[in-house]
Amino acid sequence: MNADGTVENPDASGAVLKRERVRDHILELIESQRPGDAIPSERTLCARLGVSRPTLRAAVDELVASGLLVREHGRGMFVAPEKITQELVAREQALSVPQAAGAWSSRLLEFTTIQAGARVGRKLRLSPAAKIVYVARLRLVDGAPMAIEHLHIRADLVPGLSAQELESGDLYAHLREHHDVHVREAVQAIEPTVVTRAEADLLDVPELSPALLFERLTSDTSGRPVEYVHSLYRGDRYRIVSRLTLGPAATATAAAPVAGHHPGIPPGDFAHGDTVASSTRGDVQQAP
């Protein structure tokens, strides 16, 4: 651990981090091309990234399952057709969310300081060479694995960020109290996917089990990007329920917001007055 509380990983050899870097590289390729364009072969990508075929294939399988890549036998891999996106927008900033069931906790899988890279740097409006804190953590409910989170946080905003802060689960409270970073807004996308073998081992589910993929970009009160997160939630234990306002309210008095659990954001992460614009509720379903 460095003097500032971060952990350096000189050879970036952690399994979770290696898969993350492979995934980011392929996503960068996808985002730089048009639907239907071919991407390099697995052999070429393995040589370019210095990774094994199983590591690369796991990342490709994930992107194929999520509909971003298409495999064609004998021809190769291609950028998938564009997805049709429907945006759910709340008319008011007030958010009423019931508390999710169970006691949430975290277990760190990776914690290191690395360069942002092209894709994450673009999301956080940083140079690719700028430093970020990369964190992978397993989220648990009542001791059972529920989700895998990959956090990318601007390193210049969190000097001295410690592993202990991240294990406690209330990240945004620590950002506010210890680093004077006040989050205000999050833009989040949710997609269905399936888990890879490595993810299945962590979540204690069969390989290719259904899951929900959350991607979120969080900004502070000045509009500056603070973190980029993508999380994988178990499909058998987690569901999303949307509450849509289709007409005028019955009364002019709006109900006071209730603190609770935002989808993809474990309880506590937007507590104490920090708000996020959303009209969607996440419920943890108890396993039968």
Stockholm file with secondary structure:
# STOCKHOLM 1.0

chainA/1-288         MNADGTVENPDASGAVLKRERVRDHILELIESQRPGDAIPSERTLCARLGVSRPTLRAAVDELVASGLLVREHGRGMFVAPEKITQELVAREQALSVPQAAGAWSSRLLEFTTIQAGARVGRKLRLSPAAKIVYVARLRLVDGAPMAIEHLHIRADLVPGLSAQELESGDLYAHLREHHDVHVREAVQAIEPTVVTRAEADLLDVPELSPALLFERLTSDTSGRPVEYVHSLYRGDRYRIVSRLTLGPAATATAAAPVAGHHPGIPPGDFAHGDTVASSTRGDVQQAP
#=GR chainA/1-288 SS CCTTSCCCCTTCCCHHHHHHHHHHHHHHHHHTSCTTCEECCHHHHHHHHTCCHHHHHHHHHHHHHTTSEEEETTTEEEECCCCCCCCCCCSSSCCBCCCCSSCEEEEEEEEEEEECHHHHHHHTTCCTTSEEEEEEEEEEETTEEEEEEEEEEEGGGCTTCCHHHHHTSCHHHHHHHHHCCCEEEEEEEEEEEECCHHHHHHHTSCTTCEEEEEEEEEEETTSCEEEEEEEEEETTTEEEEECCCCSCCSSSCCCCCBCCCBTTBCTTTTCTTCCCCCCEEEEECCCC
#=GC SS_cons         CCTTSCCCCTTCCCHHHHHHHHHHHHHHHHHTSCTTCEECCHHHHHHHHTCCHHHHHHHHHHHHHTTSEEEETTTEEEECCCCCCCCCCCSSSCCBCCCCSSCEEEEEEEEEEEECHHHHHHHTTCCTTSEEEEEEEEEEETTEEEEEEEEEEEGGGCTTCCHHHHHTSCHHHHHHHHHCCCEEEEEEEEEEEECCHHHHHHHTSCTTCEEEEEEEEEEETTSCEEEEEEEEEETTTEEEEECCCCSCCSSSCCCCCBCCCBTTBCTTTTCTTCCCCCCEEEEECCCC
//
